Amino acid sequence: MGRTLENKQQIVEELKQLLGEAEMALVLDYKG
């Protein structure tokens, strides 16, 4: 089952969002 290009882009965007949130949490934790 191959994914469509649109589907891949959506997954990439979700991963970027998750990474961004995790990064923010780490920064806030660090400055804590």
C-alpha positions in Angstrom: 0.0 0.0 0.0 1.7 3.2 -1.2 0.8 6.5 0.3 -0.2 9.4 -1.8 2.0 12.5 -2.0 -0.6 14.5 -0.2 -0.7 11.9 2.6 3.0 12.1 3.0 3.0 15.8 3.2 0.3 15.7 5.9 2.4 13.3 8.0 5.5 15.5 7.6 3.5 18.5 8.8 2.3 16.6 11.8 5.8 15.5 12.7 7.1 19.0 12.4 4.4 20.2 14.7 5.2 17.5 17.3 8.9 18.3 17.1 8.2 22.0 17.5 6.1 21.4 20.6 8.6 19.0 22.1 11.4 21.6 21.4 9.4 24.3 23.1 8.8 22.1 26.1 12.5 21.4 26.3 13.4 25.1 26.1 10.8 26.0 28.8 12.1 23.1 31.0 15.7 24.3 30.5 14.9 27.9 31.4 12.5 26.6 34.1 
